[in-house]
Amino acid sequence: MGAGFDCLGLALEIYLSVRATVLSRPEGRALARSRGVRGTSELPSDPNQNLIFRAMRHTAQGEGLELPRIRLAVQNEIPVAGGLGSSAAASVAGVALAFAVSGRSIPKETALRYAAEIEGHPDNVAAALLGGLVITFTRNDGSVAAIRKQWPKVIRLIVVTPNVKLETKKSRSVLPATISRGDAVHNLQRSALFVAALEERRYDLLWDAMQDRLHQNARQALIPGLAEALALPRSPGLVGVALSGAGPSVIALATGRYDEIGKAIARCFERHGLAPTVRILEAAQEGLASGQKYISQK
């Protein structure tokens, strides 16, 4: 969300859904079958590489649970390595499944802790878990907490994803090790302003609140067209624009003219030959949803 680096997160109505089948035969092979959008959203089938399985094992180890052998059927709408929280959704799904297949309810605080341990930072997993806008922080002892805020329905999200994958690890590697006091104050002011502007319905201030000095400039070299997208001028309906997560997606906050704004951002990437996908989304006011129905194979 621009200046809210590693502290602000927003859930979007784009989902990862998982169906788990408990295997009754001990020789049954655990694996994941995954379907995604345009071949960009599939997760590995190997349990040792699949993040949902890894999150399940991490949670089971922490809770002393014994997991049954299962197979996963995954339907993922979230592009992998797109800056839209695909790994966060997979982590939260794995934590929830570890509890569910063990017949235990899942305390949200516990789920947040395990998911943040897997992900490395709490903002995106908290959004996937709780829904809405989340403000997160990490205590000195490593524990995490999150406060959830309702997102105003008048603001929709335009997400433009260029046809390039950008691993979070690579995107973080270009960030400076130290920053100036001026840059730190700049982002502190704007992160606080972002939350206050939403609370007071001062949407005219969101443009200023999303101006960042900690990460977006450093990441422009990795994403052709990003500099142009972030430099787009204010226009009717457009209330803010920022790099989404670690990128390469760009997210715009808008109250109207969604198609026009999406096309304007897309052109920034098209000029570099990166055919983008434009999504016009609502914020997801609810987070993790679980039917907790599991079928044993005969």
C-alpha positions as CSV (number, residue, x, y, z in Angstrom):
1,M,0.0,0.0,0.0
2,G,2.8,2.4,-0.8
3,A,4.4,3.7,2.4
4,G,3.1,1.0,4.6
5,F,6.0,-1.3,4.0
6,D,5.7,-4.6,6.0
7,C,2.9,-3.1,8.2
8,L,-0.2,-2.5,6.1
9,G,-2.0,-5.2,4.2
10,L,-5.3,-5.4,2.3
11,A,-7.3,-8.6,1.4
12,L,-8.6,-8.7,-2.2
13,E,-11.4,-10.8,-3.7
14,I,-9.0,-13.1,-5.5
15,Y,-8.7,-16.5,-3.9
16,L,-6.8,-19.7,-3.3
17,S,-9.1,-22.6,-2.5
18,V,-8.0,-26.0,-1.2
19,R,-9.8,-29.3,-0.9
20,A,-8.1,-31.9,1.2
21,T,-8.7,-35.7,0.9
22,V,-7.5,-37.8,3.8
23,L,-6.0,-41.1,2.5
24,S,-7.2,-44.2,4.2
25,R,-4.5,-46.4,2.6
26,P,-1.1,-46.1,4.2
27,E,0.6,-46.6,0.8
28,G,-1.3,-43.7,-0.7
29,R,0.9,-41.1,-2.2
30,A,0.6,-37.5,-0.8
31,L,0.6,-34.9,-3.5
32,A,-1.1,-31.7,-4.6
33,R,-3.0,-31.2,-7.9
34,S,-3.2,-27.5,-8.7
35,R,-5.0,-25.4,-11.3
36,G,-4.3,-21.8,-11.9
37,V,-5.0,-18.9,-14.3
38,R,-3.1,-19.1,-17.6
39,G,-0.5,-21.4,-16.1
40,T,0.8,-18.7,-13.8
41,S,-0.8,-19.8,-10.5
42,E,0.0,-23.6,-10.2
43,L,1.8,-24.7,-7.0
44,P,4.3,-27.6,-7.0
45,S,2.8,-31.1,-6.7
46,D,5.7,-32.5,-4.6
47,P,4.9,-32.3,-0.9
48,N,8.5,-31.3,-0.1
49,Q,8.2,-28.2,-2.4
50,N,4.5,-27.3,-2.0
51,L,4.1,-24.4,0.4
52,I,0.7,-25.7,1.7
53,F,2.3,-29.0,2.7
54,R,5.2,-27.2,4.3
55,A,2.9,-24.9,6.3
56,M,1.0,-27.9,7.5
57,R,4.2,-29.6,8.7
58,H,5.5,-26.5,10.4
59,T,2.2,-26.1,12.2
60,A,2.0,-29.8,13.2
61,Q,5.5,-29.6,14.6
62,G,4.7,-26.6,16.6
63,E,1.5,-28.0,18.0
64,G,2.7,-31.6,18.4
65,L,0.1,-32.9,15.9
66,E,0.3,-36.1,13.9
67,L,-0.9,-35.4,10.3
68,P,-2.6,-38.0,8.3
69,R,-1.6,-38.6,4.7
70,I,-3.6,-36.4,2.4
71,R,-4.0,-35.2,-1.2
72,L,-4.7,-31.6,-2.0
73,A,-6.8,-30.2,-4.9
74,V,-5.9,-26.5,-5.2
75,Q,-7.7,-23.9,-7.3
76,N,-5.5,-20.8,-7.3
77,E,-6.6,-17.4,-8.8
78,I,-3.6,-15.6,-7.4
79,P,-0.5,-15.3,-9.7
80,V,2.6,-16.8,-8.2
81,A,5.4,-14.3,-7.8
82,G,3.0,-11.5,-8.7
83,G,3.1,-9.4,-5.6
84,L,-0.5,-10.3,-4.7
85,G,0.1,-12.6,-1.7
86,S,0.0,-16.1,-3.3
87,S,2.5,-17.4,-0.8
88,A,0.6,-15.8,2.1
89,A,-2.6,-17.5,1.0
90,A,-0.9,-20.8,0.7
91,S,0.7,-20.4,4.1
92,V,-2.6,-19.6,5.8
93,A,-4.3,-22.5,4.0
94,G,-1.7,-24.9,5.2
95,V,-1.9,-23.7,8.8
96,A,-5.7,-24.0,8.8
97,L,-5.6,-27.5,7.2
98,A,-3.1,-28.8,9.8
99,F,-5.6,-27.9,12.5
100,A,-8.7,-29.1,10.5
101,V,-7.4,-32.6,9.6
102,S,-6.4,-33.0,13.2
103,G,-9.9,-32.3,14.4
104,R,-9.0,-29.1,16.2
105,S,-10.3,-25.6,16.0
106,I,-7.9,-22.9,15.0
107,P,-7.3,-19.8,17.2
108,K,-6.7,-16.8,14.9
109,E,-3.7,-15.6,17.1
110,T,-2.1,-19.0,16.7
111,A,-2.7,-19.2,13.0
112,L,-1.3,-15.7,12.5
113,R,1.9,-16.6,14.4
114,Y,2.6,-19.8,12.4
115,A,1.8,-18.2,9.1
116,A,4.0,-15.2,9.8
117,E,6.9,-17.6,10.8
118,I,6.5,-19.3,7.4
119,E,6.2,-16.1,5.4
120,G,8.8,-14.0,7.3
121,H,6.5,-10.9,7.8
122,P,2.9,-10.6,9.0
123,D,1.2,-8.1,6.9
124,N,0.1,-10.2,3.9
125,V,-0.7,-13.3,6.0
126,A,-2.8,-11.2,8.4
127,A,-4.8,-9.9,5.4
128,A,-5.4,-13.4,4.1
129,L,-6.4,-14.6,7.5
130,L,-8.6,-11.7,8.8
131,G,-9.8,-9.9,5.6
132,G,-10.1,-6.2,5.2
133,L,-7.3,-3.7,5.9
134,V,-4.8,-4.9,8.5
135,I,-2.2,-3.0,10.5
136,T,0.4,-5.5,11.8
137,F,3.5,-5.4,14.0
138,T,6.1,-7.7,15.4
139,R,7.0,-7.6,19.1
140,N,10.6,-7.9,20.4
141,D,10.0,-11.6,21.3
142,G,9.0,-12.4,17.7
143,S,5.3,-12.6,18.3
144,V,3.0,-10.8,16.0
145,A,-0.4,-9.0,16.3
146,A,-2.8,-7.4,13.8
147,I,-5.7,-5.0,14.0
148,R,-8.3,-5.3,11.3
149,K,-10.2,-2.3,9.8
150,Q,-13.2,-2.3,7.5
151,W,-12.3,-1.2,4.0
152,P,-14.6,1.5,2.4
153,K,-16.8,0.0,-0.3
154,V,-16.6,3.2,-2.3
155,I,-12.9,2.4,-3.1
156,R,-12.2,-0.4,-5.6
157,L,-8.8,-1.8,-6.5
158,I,-7.3,-1.9,-9.9
159,V,-4.5,-4.4,-10.1
160,V,-2.3,-4.5,-13.2
161,T,0.1,-7.4,-13.4
162,P,2.8,-7.4,-16.1
163,N,3.8,-10.7,-17.6
164,V,6.9,-11.2,-15.6
165,K,7.6,-13.1,-12.3
166,L,9.5,-11.5,-9.5
167,E,10.4,-13.6,-6.5
168,T,10.1,-11.8,-3.2
169,K,13.6,-12.8,-2.3
170,K,15.0,-11.1,-5.3
171,S,12.8,-8.0,-4.8
172,R,14.0,-7.6,-1.2
173,S,17.6,-8.1,-2.1
174,V,17.8,-4.7,-3.9
175,L,16.5,-2.8,-0.9
176,P,19.1,-0.6,0.9
177,A,20.4,-1.8,4.3
178,T,20.0,1.6,5.9
179,I,17.9,4.6,5.3
180,S,18.1,8.3,6.2
181,R,16.1,9.7,9.1
182,G,14.3,12.0,6.6
183,D,13.1,8.9,4.6
184,A,12.0,7.1,7.8
185,V,10.0,10.1,9.0
186,H,8.5,10.5,5.5
187,N,7.1,6.9,5.6
188,L,6.0,7.1,9.2
189,Q,4.0,10.2,8.5
190,R,2.3,8.7,5.4
191,S,1.6,5.3,6.9
192,A,-0.2,7.0,9.8
193,L,-2.0,9.3,7.4
194,F,-3.2,6.4,5.3
195,V,-5.1,4.9,8.2
196,A,-6.4,8.3,9.5
197,A,-7.5,9.3,6.0
198,L,-9.6,6.1,5.6
199,E,-11.0,6.5,9.1
200,E,-12.1,10.1,8.4
201,R,-13.1,9.4,4.8
202,R,-10.6,11.9,3.6
203,Y,-9.9,10.0,0.4
204,D,-8.3,13.1,-1.1
205,L,-5.3,12.5,1.2
206,L,-4.7,8.9,0.0
207,W,-2.6,10.1,-2.9
208,D,-0.1,11.7,-0.5
209,A,-0.4,8.8,2.0
210,M,0.8,6.3,-0.6
211,Q,4.0,8.1,-1.5
212,D,7.0,5.9,-0.5
213,R,10.7,6.3,0.0
214,L,11.7,2.9,1.4
215,H,11.2,0.4,-1.4
216,Q,9.6,1.5,-4.6
217,N,12.4,3.5,-6.1
218,A,14.9,0.6,-5.5
219,R,12.6,-1.9,-7.2
220,Q,12.0,0.1,-10.3
221,A,15.1,-1.3,-12.0
222,L,13.6,-4.8,-11.7
223,I,10.3,-4.0,-13.3
224,P,10.3,-2.2,-16.6
225,G,7.4,0.2,-16.8
226,L,7.0,0.6,-13.0
227,A,8.6,4.0,-12.9
228,E,6.1,5.3,-15.5
229,A,3.2,3.7,-13.7
230,L,4.1,5.3,-10.4
231,A,4.6,8.7,-12.1
232,L,1.1,8.8,-13.6
233,P,-0.6,12.1,-12.7
234,R,-3.6,12.4,-10.5
235,S,-6.9,12.1,-12.5
236,P,-10.6,11.9,-11.8
237,G,-11.4,8.7,-9.9
238,L,-7.8,7.8,-9.2
239,V,-7.0,8.3,-5.5
240,G,-3.7,6.4,-5.2
241,V,-1.2,4.1,-6.9
242,A,1.6,1.9,-5.5
243,L,3.6,-1.2,-6.1
244,S,1.6,-4.2,-4.8
245,G,3.7,-6.1,-2.3
246,A,7.1,-6.9,-3.7
247,G,5.8,-6.5,-7.2
248,P,5.6,-6.7,-10.1
249,S,1.9,-5.9,-9.9
250,V,0.8,-2.3,-9.5
251,I,-2.3,-1.5,-7.4
252,A,-4.5,1.6,-7.9
253,L,-7.2,2.8,-5.5
254,A,-10.1,4.3,-7.4
255,T,-13.6,5.6,-7.0
256,G,-14.5,5.5,-10.7
257,R,-13.2,5.4,-14.3
258,Y,-11.8,1.9,-13.5
259,D,-11.4,0.8,-17.1
260,E,-9.6,4.0,-18.1
261,I,-7.3,3.9,-15.2
262,G,-6.5,0.2,-15.7
263,K,-5.6,0.9,-19.4
264,A,-3.4,3.8,-18.5
265,I,-1.4,1.7,-16.1
266,A,-1.3,-1.2,-18.5
267,R,0.2,1.0,-21.3
268,C,3.2,1.7,-19.1
269,F,4.1,-2.0,-19.2
270,E,3.0,-2.6,-22.8
271,R,5.6,-0.1,-24.0
272,H,8.2,-2.5,-22.6
273,G,6.6,-5.6,-24.2
274,L,5.3,-7.0,-20.8
275,A,1.7,-7.8,-21.7
276,P,-0.2,-7.1,-18.5
277,T,-3.4,-8.5,-17.0
278,V,-5.8,-5.9,-15.6
279,R,-8.1,-6.9,-12.7
280,I,-10.8,-4.7,-11.1
281,L,-11.4,-6.1,-7.7
282,E,-13.3,-5.4,-4.5
283,A,-11.6,-5.6,-1.1
284,A,-12.4,-8.9,0.7
285,Q,-14.0,-8.0,3.9
286,E,-13.7,-11.6,5.2
287,G,-10.5,-13.6,5.4
288,L,-10.0,-17.3,5.9
289,A,-13.1,-19.4,5.1
290,S,-13.2,-23.1,5.9
291,G,-15.9,-25.6,5.2
292,Q,-13.9,-28.2,7.1
293,K,-15.2,-31.1,5.0
294,Y,-12.7,-33.8,4.4
295,I,-13.3,-37.0,2.5
296,S,-11.4,-40.3,3.2
297,Q,-10.4,-42.2,0.1
298,K,-11.9,-45.7,0.0
